[in-house]
Amino acid sequence: MILAAIIAATFAGGVVSVALAASVSLPWLPRIADRALAFAAGALLAVAFTGAVPEALELGLEPDALGITLLLGLFGFFLLEQLFLRLHASSDGAAGRRHARVALVAAGDGLHNFVDGVLIAAAFLTDPVLGWTAALGVLAHELPQELADFIVLLDAGLSRGRALLVNAASGAATVVGGVAGYLLLEPLEAAVPVVIAVAAASFIYLALAGLVPAMQAKGERAPIRVLLVAAGGFAVWAIGHAAH
């Protein structure tokens, strides 16, 4: 019964949050894609700095280890982007950058969702009521992040259907994390803070190396860009604060 509840709760926290974000955002996102990039950049930075980094510290990752993990993560995602650029060097460098963005979204969101699943499983193993509360919290704070992911994927050239498929696949990692947490909670506990820090590195790299240059190339006025970045960051912070 506990495992069935974990699967249901992680499905709600991961896949249902993707469906809700898609139903709200996909009808109108393509019409405001240029401005939406700035919102997405602010949202991803807030997910990293107000969500993932504090969470890694709370779960026991030492500050020195956090700094090293972030640095190595940023370097690793830089190498990943360079790999995609090299693969497309003979044809289209812009295609390489777009594919790198898709890979960063899938990797970062998948890691983050996997950890959410492990934490939901840990909550259920403590108390089922706490487990459902944790699942509702995950569902709430995932919505603005999934919205940001859709913005990035659509700007990378994916169709609405493919963007939904990529986000749903990364959302399903929540269920995988929940099952893994139920079966292997003790050995996974030590790795969870490190995985969270790596996910934070992916969000930071995607925002600063991918979205900021892209939104500056759109030609939008600087004050509007600043307001949209701030709006994305505030939305994530506010929803995350309420979810906690």
N, C-alpha and C positions, 0 to 999 in steps of 0.2 A: 504493500500500500504506500509506503513512504517513497519508494522509487517511482511509482506511478504519479504521485503528487509532484515529485521533483521534475519529472518529464513535462507534466502539464504546466507547471509554474515557469520552467525555463522556456518552454515554447511560447508562453504568453509574454515573458520578458524579452525574448529575442525576436521571434518571427512575427508575433502580433504587433510589436512596436514598429517593425518595418512596414507592415501592411497599413497601419494607421498613418505613419509618416507619408507613405506613398499616396494614400487616398486624399490626404490634405494637400500635398505639395505638387504631385505630378501634373495635375490639370493646369496649373498656372506657372510653374517654375520656368518652362522654356521661354515664356514671354518676358521674364525679368532676369534671365540668366546672367547678363553682364553685371548687374548690381548684386545679384545673389552671391557671387564669388566673394565679395567683401564680407558679407554676413557669414558665409561658411568659414572664412579664415578666422574671424573672431570666435566663432563657435568651437572650432577645433582647438584653438589655443586655450580657450577656457576649459574644455574637456581635459586637456593635458595638465594645466597649471592649477586649476581649482578642484579637479576631480582625481585624476590618475596619480599625480605626484604626491599630494597629501595622503591618498589612500595607501600608496606604497610605503610611506613613512609610518603610517598608523599600523600597518601590518608587520612592522619590524625591520624594514630595510634601513640599514645605516645610511646617514647622509653621504658619507664618502662613497659607499657602494652605489647609492642612487646616482650621484654625479658621474661615476665611471660608466654605469649602465646607460645613462642618457647619452653620454659622449660616444660610446661604442655603438649604440643604437642609431644615432644620427649618422655616424660614419658608415654603418652598414646600409642604411637606406640611401645614402649618397652613392655607394657602390652599386646598389640595385638600379638606381636611375641611370648611372653611367653604362651599366650593362645593356639596358634597353636602348639607350642612345647609340651604342656601338652596333647593336643588332640591326638598327634602322639607318645606320650611317650612309649606306649605299643608296637608300631610297628617300626617306623623309624623316628628318630629325624631329619635326613636330609630332609625327606619329609616335616616335619613341617616347617623347615626353608625355603624350596622352596615355600610352600604355603603362608607363611608369606610375602615373597617377592612379590608374585603376588598380595596379598591383599594390600600391601603398594603402589605398582605401581598404582593399580586401584583407591585407595582412594586419594592419593596425586595428581595424574594426573586429576582425576575427579573433585576434588575441584578446582584445578587451572583452568581447562577448564570452569567450571561453572562461575567462576569469570570473565574470558575472555568474556564469553557471556554477562554477565551483563554490562561490560564496553563497549562492542560493541553496545549494546542496548542504553546505555546512550549517546554514540557518535551519533547514528542515530537520537535520539530524539533532539539533539542539531542541527545537520546539516547532511543530507544524505551523502554529500561528505566526511565529517569527519568520518562517519560511515564506508564507504567503505575503507577509508584510514586505520582506526583502524583494520578492518578485514584483510587487506593485511599485516599489521604489525604483527598481531597475527599469521597468516599463516607462515610468515617468521621465527618468533622466536620459533614457535612450532616444526619446522622440526628437529633441533638437539635434542630437548628433546624427541620427539617421537622415534628418532633413539636410544637414550639411553634406552628408555623403552623397545623397541624390544630386545635389548641386554640382559637386565635383565630378561625378560620373557622367552627368549630362553634358557638362562643359568639355569633358574628355572625348565627347563624340558618340557615346553609347546611346542607343535608342531607349525609350522609356521601358520597354520590356526587358532589355538586357540590364539596364540599371537596377530594375526591380529584382532580377535574377541574382545579380552580384550581391546586392544588399541582403536578399533572403538567404543566400548561402552563408554569408558572414553572420547573419542572425541565428542560423541553425547551429553555429558554434556554441551558443549558449546551452543548447540541449546536450551537446557533446560534453561540455564542461560540467553540466549537472550530473550526468551519468558517471563521468570520470571521478567527480567529487564524491559521489555516493560509494563508488567501489574503492577508490584510492585516496581518500581525503588526507590521511597522514603524510604520505610522501609528497603529495601535491602542495601541501601548505607552505613548505619551504620555498617552492618555486614561484608561488603566486605573486609576491611583491616584485620579483625581477621581471616577470612577464608583464605586469602592469607598467613598469618603468619603460620597457621596450615599446609597448603600445603607445605610451606618452611620447616617446621619441618619434614614432611614426607620425603622430598628429602634428607635432611641432615642425618636423621636416616638411610635411605636406603643405602646411599653412605658409611657412616662411619661404621655402624654396620653390613651391609650385603655385600656390594661389596668389600670394602677394605680387610676384612679377606678372602673372596673368591678368589680375585685375587692374594693375597699373597700365597694361598695354591696351585696355579697353577704352581709355580716354575719358573716363568719368572724372568729374571734378573732385579735387582732394577732400574738401569738407564733407562731401557726401560719402566718400569712401571711408573716412574716419568714423562718421556716424554709423555706417552699416557694420563696420568691424566691431564697434562698441556695442551695437545692438545684438550682434551674434554672441559676443562674450557675455553680455548681461543676461540674455535669454537662458543660456546654459547654466550660468551661476544661479539664477533665480529658481529655475526648475530643480536643479540639483540640491539647493538649500531646502526647498520645500519637500523634496523626496526624502532627504535625511530626517 
